[in-house]
Amino acid sequence: MVKVVVNNGQYKITIPKDIALAKGWNKNTRLYVTLDSEGNVVLKELPKKK
């Protein structure tokens, strides 16, 4: 389950641990949040900085 938290005017969500582990995401992973043509939220991993 994903939870939306409001803190000082910022909205934050949690990502389920199973998904983060399956994608290989960690605290250094940067994600881009966008909407598709149907209005669904899409998370895309940004390339890692070298």
C-alpha positions as a Markdown table, in Angstrom:
| # | Residue | x | y | z |
|---|---|---|---|---|
| 1 | Met | 0.0 | 0.0 | 0.0 |
| 2 | Val | 1.2 | 3.5 | -0.8 |
| 3 | Lys | 0.6 | 6.3 | 1.6 |
| 4 | Val | 0.5 | 10.0 | 0.9 |
| 5 | Val | 2.0 | 12.2 | 3.6 |
| 6 | Val | 1.8 | 16.0 | 3.7 |
| 7 | Asn | 4.8 | 17.7 | 5.4 |
| 8 | Asn | 5.4 | 21.5 | 5.2 |
| 9 | Gly | 3.4 | 21.8 | 2.0 |
| 10 | Gln | 5.2 | 18.9 | 0.3 |
| 11 | Tyr | 3.4 | 15.7 | -0.7 |
| 12 | Lys | 5.4 | 12.5 | -0.2 |
| 13 | Ile | 4.7 | 8.8 | -1.0 |
| 14 | Thr | 6.2 | 5.6 | 0.2 |
| 15 | Ile | 7.2 | 3.0 | -2.3 |
| 16 | Pro | 6.6 | -0.6 | -1.2 |
| 17 | Lys | 9.9 | -2.3 | -0.3 |
| 18 | Asp | 9.2 | -5.3 | -2.6 |
| 19 | Ile | 9.0 | -2.9 | -5.6 |
| 20 | Ala | 12.2 | -1.0 | -4.6 |
| 21 | Leu | 14.1 | -4.2 | -4.2 |
| 22 | Ala | 12.8 | -5.7 | -7.4 |
| 23 | Lys | 13.9 | -2.5 | -9.3 |
| 24 | Gly | 17.2 | -2.3 | -7.5 |
| 25 | Trp | 16.4 | 1.2 | -6.1 |
| 26 | Asn | 18.1 | 2.6 | -3.1 |
| 27 | Lys | 18.4 | 6.0 | -1.3 |
| 28 | Asn | 20.5 | 7.3 | -4.2 |
| 29 | Thr | 18.0 | 6.5 | -6.9 |
| 30 | Arg | 16.4 | 9.5 | -8.6 |
| 31 | Leu | 12.9 | 9.1 | -10.0 |
| 32 | Tyr | 11.0 | 11.3 | -12.5 |
| 33 | Val | 7.3 | 11.5 | -11.8 |
| 34 | Thr | 5.0 | 12.1 | -14.8 |
| 35 | Leu | 1.5 | 11.4 | -16.0 |
| 36 | Asp | 0.6 | 9.3 | -19.1 |
| 37 | Ser | -2.1 | 10.1 | -21.6 |
| 38 | Glu | -4.7 | 8.4 | -19.3 |
| 39 | Gly | -3.7 | 10.4 | -16.2 |
| 40 | Asn | -1.9 | 7.5 | -14.5 |
| 41 | Val | 1.2 | 8.3 | -12.5 |
| 42 | Val | 4.4 | 7.0 | -14.0 |
| 43 | Leu | 7.7 | 6.7 | -12.2 |
| 44 | Lys | 10.9 | 6.6 | -14.4 |
| 45 | Glu | 14.4 | 6.1 | -13.1 |
| 46 | Leu | 16.8 | 8.9 | -14.1 |
| 47 | Pro | 20.2 | 7.9 | -15.3 |
| 48 | Lys | 22.9 | 7.7 | -12.6 |
| 49 | Lys | 25.4 | 10.6 | -12.6 |
| 50 | Lys | 29.0 | 9.6 | -13.3 |
